[in-house]
Amino acid sequence: MSLLEMEKVEKVYGQGETQVLALRGVDLEIQEGEFTTVFGPSGSGKTTLLNLIGALDKPTSGTVRLNDSSIGEMNKNQLALLRRHNIGFIFQSYNLIPVLTAFENVEFALRIAERKHTGALRERALEILEQVGLSDKLDRRPNELSGGQKQRVAIARALVKEPKLVLADEPTANLDSQASKEVLELMVKMNQELKTTFLFATHDPMVMEYAKRLLEIRDGSISRDERRN
């Protein structure tokens, strides 16, 4: 079943002499349950691609359809609901709420997604934080955590609501090799058991090893599409 369809998608930033064509006529289809990595040099269009798929931005031209909804035709409220209920984001800059603890940041993701009653929210948030190795850091605020610990909170927050699609921009950038392996195996488990679709933008060879599909992007175009068994 197709989760994402992109047809002749272009994205232009700026105007006149400062105009930048970030994506050039991209055609892409991703099936439900895929585990895909997008790679390419800096400035090639990886983050722009993720932003369009995640309904954080709209294409300049072309069509992006996610879960049978055309992103370009949706208003702000519709886009917010689509993101809230269907997409988990792992940002390179974490985007944690500074006044909330690690536990509260993760629990908040469940609350805004309107998932389960209060007791179950707490139980699920504790479970996912334990799975990413942060059961001893529940009461720490972001400024009391290392970069790697913040990254793991961000990963837990994205996974806790069990979204249909997880978009991850360099999710292992601040993790050591053991922590990277642990969170990737957690993602593989979700992918296999819940059919969660994962799309990574990364330079990390370990992430690419786990991927079942590799998409190379250069100068705003997909130059390689390789599927693995």
C-alpha positions in Angstrom: 0.0 0.0 0.0 1.4 3.4 -1.0 1.9 5.8 1.9 3.6 8.6 0.0 3.5 9.7 -3.7 5.5 12.6 -5.1 5.1 13.6 -8.7 7.2 16.2 -10.5 8.0 18.0 -7.3 10.0 21.2 -7.4 10.9 23.5 -4.5 12.3 27.0 -5.1 13.6 29.2 -2.3 14.1 33.0 -2.8 13.6 35.1 -5.9 15.6 36.6 -8.7 19.4 36.3 -8.3 19.1 34.7 -4.9 16.7 32.0 -6.2 17.7 28.4 -5.3 16.1 25.3 -6.9 16.3 22.9 -3.9 14.4 20.0 -5.6 14.1 19.4 -9.3 11.2 17.4 -10.6 11.3 14.6 -8.0 9.1 11.5 -8.6 9.0 9.2 -5.6 6.7 6.5 -4.2 7.1 5.0 -0.7 5.1 2.0 0.4 3.8 1.5 3.9 6.4 -0.3 6.0 9.5 0.7 4.1 12.8 1.4 5.9 14.5 3.9 3.6 17.6 6.1 3.8 18.2 9.2 1.7 21.8 10.2 1.3 23.9 12.7 -0.6 26.2 15.6 -0.1 25.3 18.6 2.0 23.0 21.0 0.2 21.7 18.2 -2.2 18.1 18.6 -1.0 17.8 15.9 1.7 16.3 18.1 4.4 14.0 19.9 1.9 12.7 16.5 0.8 11.9 15.5 4.4 10.3 18.8 5.1 7.9 18.4 2.1 7.1 14.8 3.0 6.5 15.8 6.7 4.1 18.6 5.7 6.4 21.2 7.2 6.6 22.9 3.8 4.7 22.9 0.5 6.1 22.3 -3.0 6.5 25.2 -5.4 5.1 22.9 -8.1 4.2 19.2 -8.4 2.2 17.0 -6.0 2.9 15.5 -2.7 0.4 13.0 -1.4 0.7 11.5 2.1 -1.8 9.0 3.3 -4.1 9.9 0.3 -4.0 13.6 1.3 -2.5 16.3 -1.0 -0.3 18.4 1.1 -0.3 21.4 -1.3 -4.1 21.6 -1.0 -4.3 21.6 2.8 -4.7 24.6 5.1 -2.6 25.1 8.3 -5.0 23.3 10.6 -5.3 20.3 8.3 -1.5 20.1 8.0 -1.1 20.3 11.8 -3.6 17.5 12.3 -1.8 15.4 9.6 1.5 15.8 11.4 0.1 15.3 14.9 -1.6 12.0 14.2 0.6 10.4 11.4 4.2 11.6 11.6 7.0 11.4 14.1 9.9 13.8 13.6 13.5 13.4 14.7 15.2 16.8 14.1 19.0 17.3 14.0 18.6 20.2 16.4 16.4 18.2 18.8 13.6 20.8 19.1 12.9 19.8 22.7 10.8 22.0 25.0 13.4 23.5 27.3 11.1 23.9 30.4 10.0 20.3 30.3 11.9 17.3 31.6 12.9 14.4 29.4 9.8 12.5 30.6 7.5 15.4 30.1 8.8 16.1 26.6 8.0 12.5 25.6 4.6 12.4 27.4 3.6 15.7 25.8 3.9 14.1 22.3 1.3 11.6 23.4 -1.0 14.2 24.9 -1.2 16.4 21.8 -1.8 13.2 19.7 -4.7 12.5 22.1 -3.5 9.0 22.7 -4.7 6.9 25.6 -5.7 7.9 29.2 -3.4 9.5 31.7 -2.1 6.2 33.3 -1.3 4.6 30.0 0.4 7.8 28.8 2.8 7.7 31.7 3.4 4.0 31.3 4.1 4.3 27.5 6.5 7.3 28.0 8.4 5.4 30.7 8.7 2.4 28.5 10.1 4.2 25.5 12.6 6.2 27.6 13.8 2.9 29.1 14.2 1.5 25.6 16.5 4.4 24.5 18.5 4.1 27.7 17.3 7.1 29.6 15.3 5.6 32.6 17.8 7.4 34.9 17.4 10.8 33.3 13.6 11.2 33.5 13.6 14.4 35.5 16.4 16.2 33.7 15.6 19.2 31.5 17.3 19.6 28.1 20.0 21.9 29.5 21.0 19.2 31.9 21.5 16.6 29.2 24.4 15.9 26.9 23.9 16.1 23.1 23.5 12.3 22.8 21.0 12.2 25.6 19.0 15.0 24.0 19.0 13.1 20.7 17.7 10.0 22.5 14.8 12.0 24.1 14.0 13.3 20.6 14.0 9.8 19.2 11.7 8.6 22.1 9.4 11.5 21.5 9.1 10.6 17.8 8.5 6.9 18.4 6.2 7.1 21.5 3.0 7.8 19.6 3.6 4.9 17.2 3.1 7.1 14.0 2.6 5.7 10.5 5.7 7.6 9.3 8.9 8.6 11.1 11.1 11.2 9.5 14.6 11.4 10.9 17.2 14.0 9.9 20.7 12.6 11.0 19.2 10.7 13.9 22.5 9.2 15.0 24.6 12.3 14.6 25.2 12.8 18.3 25.2 9.1 19.4 28.1 6.8 19.9 28.2 3.5 18.0 26.6 1.4 20.7 23.7 3.9 21.3 23.2 4.2 17.5 22.9 0.4 17.3 20.4 0.3 20.1 18.1 3.0 18.7 18.3 1.6 15.2 17.3 -1.9 16.4 14.4 -0.3 18.3 13.3 1.3 15.0 13.7 -2.0 13.1 11.5 -3.7 15.8 8.8 -1.0 15.3 9.1 -1.3 11.5 8.6 -5.1 11.7 6.0 -5.3 14.4 3.9 -2.2 13.7 4.7 -1.6 10.0 5.9 1.9 10.8 7.5 3.5 7.8 10.9 5.1 8.4 12.7 7.6 6.2 16.1 8.8 7.2 18.4 11.6 5.9 21.9 10.7 6.9 25.6 10.4 6.2 26.0 7.6 8.8 27.1 4.3 7.2 25.5 2.4 10.1 22.1 3.8 9.3 22.6 3.0 5.6 23.5 -0.6 6.5 20.1 -1.1 8.2 18.2 0.4 5.3 16.2 -1.8 3.0 16.1 1.0 0.4 18.7 3.6 -0.5 17.9 6.8 -2.3 20.8 9.0 -3.4 20.0 12.7 -4.0 22.3 15.1 -5.9 21.6 18.7 -7.0 17.9 18.3 -6.0 17.3 15.1 -8.0 17.2 11.4 -7.1 20.2 9.9 -8.9 20.0 6.4 -7.4 17.2 4.1 -6.1 18.4 0.8 -4.7 16.3 -1.8 -3.0 17.7 -4.5 -0.8 16.3 -7.9 0.4 
